[in-house]
Amino acid sequence: MLDYLFLGLVVAYFAWRVLSSLLIRRRLPALLKAGAQVVDVRSLAEFAGGHATGSVNIPLAEIGERAGELDRNRPVIVCCASGTRSALAAHRLRGQGFKQVLNAGSWRSLRLPPA
């Protein structure tokens, strides 16, 4: 019985992750059109290797001290290589009072041309 419960929870978790990702991708064009800020939280070296056009690089380790560079009145879209660091960055920004923060996951999911 416990095995089925665990399996059900694992399936539900992955279904939630996929659905969340699809919903975020649907919202991205409207947010970008409304002037959302795109913040890439990868390292400087990763960012230099390729990034979305118009994104700014604030590495995860610096997000707390550099949050003041962002406009609190505009949506913030955070991205990284896979979504893990951007999830942490989104959590930190919300903790600093940012209201509209979206984790876009991989910077490639933004579907913006590379810079």
C-alpha positions as CSV (number, residue, x, y, z in Angstrom):
1,M,0.0,0.0,0.0
2,L,2.8,2.4,0.9
3,D,4.5,1.6,-2.4
4,Y,1.5,2.8,-4.3
5,L,1.2,5.9,-2.3
6,F,4.9,6.7,-2.9
7,L,4.5,6.0,-6.6
8,G,1.4,8.2,-6.8
9,L,3.2,11.1,-5.1
10,V,6.2,10.8,-7.5
11,V,3.9,10.8,-10.5
12,A,1.9,13.7,-9.2
13,Y,5.1,15.7,-8.5
14,F,6.4,15.2,-12.1
15,A,3.0,16.0,-13.6
16,W,2.9,19.2,-11.5
17,R,6.4,20.1,-12.8
18,V,5.5,19.6,-16.4
19,L,2.2,21.5,-16.1
20,S,3.8,24.4,-14.2
21,S,6.4,24.7,-16.9
22,L,3.8,24.7,-19.7
23,L,1.7,27.4,-17.9
24,I,4.8,29.6,-17.4
25,R,5.8,29.3,-21.0
26,R,2.3,30.4,-22.0
27,R,2.6,33.5,-19.8
28,L,6.1,34.5,-21.0
29,P,5.2,36.4,-24.3
30,A,2.7,38.6,-22.5
31,L,5.1,39.3,-19.6
32,L,7.9,40.1,-22.0
33,K,5.7,42.4,-24.0
34,A,4.7,44.1,-20.7
35,G,8.4,44.9,-20.0
36,A,9.4,42.0,-17.8
37,Q,13.0,41.9,-16.7
38,V,14.9,38.7,-17.6
39,V,17.6,37.8,-15.1
40,D,20.0,34.9,-15.9
41,V,21.4,33.6,-12.6
42,R,24.1,31.4,-14.1
43,S,27.8,32.2,-13.6
44,L,29.5,34.9,-15.7
45,A,31.3,32.2,-17.7
46,E,28.0,30.3,-18.5
47,F,26.3,33.6,-19.4
48,A,29.2,34.5,-21.8
49,G,28.8,31.1,-23.5
50,G,25.2,32.1,-24.5
51,H,22.2,33.8,-23.2
52,A,18.8,35.2,-24.1
53,T,18.8,38.6,-25.8
54,G,18.0,41.3,-23.4
55,S,18.7,39.3,-20.3
56,V,21.0,40.6,-17.5
57,N,23.4,38.4,-15.6
58,I,23.1,38.4,-11.8
59,P,24.7,35.1,-10.6
60,L,22.8,33.3,-7.9
61,A,25.4,34.0,-5.3
62,E,25.0,37.8,-5.9
63,I,21.2,38.0,-6.2
64,G,20.7,39.2,-2.6
65,E,23.1,42.1,-2.8
66,R,22.2,43.1,-6.4
67,A,18.4,42.9,-6.2
68,G,18.4,46.7,-6.0
69,E,19.4,46.8,-9.6
70,L,16.0,45.4,-10.5
71,D,12.7,47.4,-10.8
72,R,10.3,46.1,-8.2
73,N,7.3,47.4,-10.2
74,R,8.1,45.2,-13.2
75,P,7.8,41.4,-13.5
76,V,11.0,39.5,-13.1
77,I,11.6,36.3,-15.0
78,V,14.6,34.3,-13.7
79,C,16.4,31.6,-15.7
80,C,19.5,29.5,-15.5
81,A,20.6,26.3,-17.1
82,S,18.0,23.9,-15.8
83,G,15.7,25.7,-13.4
84,T,17.3,24.8,-10.0
85,R,19.2,28.0,-9.5
86,S,16.5,30.1,-10.9
87,A,14.0,28.5,-8.4
88,L,16.3,29.5,-5.6
89,A,16.7,33.0,-7.0
90,A,12.9,33.4,-7.4
91,H,12.5,32.4,-3.7
92,R,15.1,35.0,-2.6
93,L,13.6,37.8,-4.7
94,R,10.1,37.1,-3.3
95,G,11.7,37.2,0.2
96,Q,13.0,40.7,-0.7
97,G,9.5,41.9,-1.6
98,F,9.3,41.3,-5.3
99,K,5.7,40.5,-6.1
100,Q,5.8,39.2,-9.7
101,V,8.7,36.6,-10.0
102,L,8.5,33.7,-12.4
103,N,11.0,30.9,-12.7
104,A,11.3,30.2,-16.4
105,G,13.7,27.3,-15.9
106,S,16.3,27.0,-18.7
107,W,17.2,30.3,-20.4
108,R,16.6,28.4,-23.7
109,S,12.9,28.0,-22.8
110,L,12.4,31.7,-23.1
111,R,12.5,31.2,-26.9
112,L,14.4,34.5,-27.4
113,P,17.2,34.6,-29.9
114,P,20.6,34.0,-28.3
115,A,22.7,37.2,-27.9
